[in-house]
Amino acid sequence: MNDDARQYAPSAARNRDPIWNVLAPHMPPRGLVLEVASGSGEHTLHFARASGPELIFQPSDPDAAARASIDAWAAASGLGNIRPAVVLDAAADAWPVDRADVVVCINMIHISPWSSAVGLVRGAARVLPAGGLLFLYGPYRRSGAHTAPSNAAFDLDLRRRNPAWGVRDLETVADLAVAAGFAAPHIAPMPANNFSLLFHRRP
Ligand SMILES: C[S@@+](CC[C@H](N)C(=O)[O-])C[C@H]1O[C@@H](n2cnc3c(N)ncnc32)[C@H](O)[C@@H]1O
């Protein structure tokens, strides 16, 4: 394993503690946490380090350089509760993991086509048991409006880079998840005009 593959995402260093503060009380003591779109792998690393050895983390990303980074961080950490990163496209009808107790996805749905959000909630509904948690984090519009000028500028920039990307409406994402089998979300406002959304799978 080449430690030089490790990537450093400044945003992950900033948001990992606020995210963990919201997420930790909802984590089971043991089981499997599937992270979709793990990117550099710094969130999985941080959460796995803060968890007991029986809570196993399964990171994933479609990007090979991201997977190399995730695996390099895991190897350097010496932690035993991080599995090797797998290829997972949220939009795909089949995922390489067929059950998990928690699904976490941070900062993906605004920076990929809407089909990724649709696939994410459908996939999470497939792999989670009743009561299982789908955790989303990122910027959202509320009731059709941006929550801050910086988010409006970010949205414009995203859409310029790729017309299929963009900051999504929180209510539209919530409707999608409810239609896929989740209860209405608990919504936690986060620093820098982001939100955490916690959806529990209905029985
Ligand atoms: C902005 S990065 C966020 C990475 C990490 N979660 C974080 O917050 O630092 C977006 C990530 O989404 C991944 N991604 C894009 N489209 C995806 C898809 N359809 N399924 C899964 N991951 C995807 C990219 O490869 C990238 O790693």
The ligand as a Gaussian input file, in Angstrom:
#p B3LYP/6-31G(d) Opt

LIG

0 1
 C      -17.305000      16.284000      -3.563000
 S      -16.721000      14.615000      -3.474000
 C      -17.149000      14.200000      -1.784000
 C      -16.254000      13.147000      -1.206000
 C      -16.413000      12.909000       0.304000
 N      -17.701000      12.307000       0.602000
 C      -16.231000      14.199000       1.080000
 O      -17.211000      14.779000       1.518000
 O      -15.073000      14.624000       1.222000
 C      -17.926000      13.734000      -4.441000
 C      -17.641000      12.252000      -4.534000
 O      -18.777000      11.637000      -5.142000
 C      -18.320000      10.592000      -5.946000
 N      -19.407000      10.264000      -6.889000
 C      -19.812000      10.986000      -7.948000
 N      -20.831000      10.370000      -8.577000
 C      -21.082000       9.237000      -7.868000
 C      -22.010000       8.168000      -8.003000
 N      -22.894000       8.140000      -9.016000
 N      -21.984000       7.166000      -7.091000
 C      -21.103000       7.184000      -6.079000
 N      -20.191000       8.156000      -5.921000
 C      -20.175000       9.175000      -6.790000
 C      -17.050000      11.130000      -6.588000
 O      -16.213000      10.114000      -7.093000
 C      -16.444000      11.892000      -5.406000
 O      -15.560000      11.067000      -4.671000

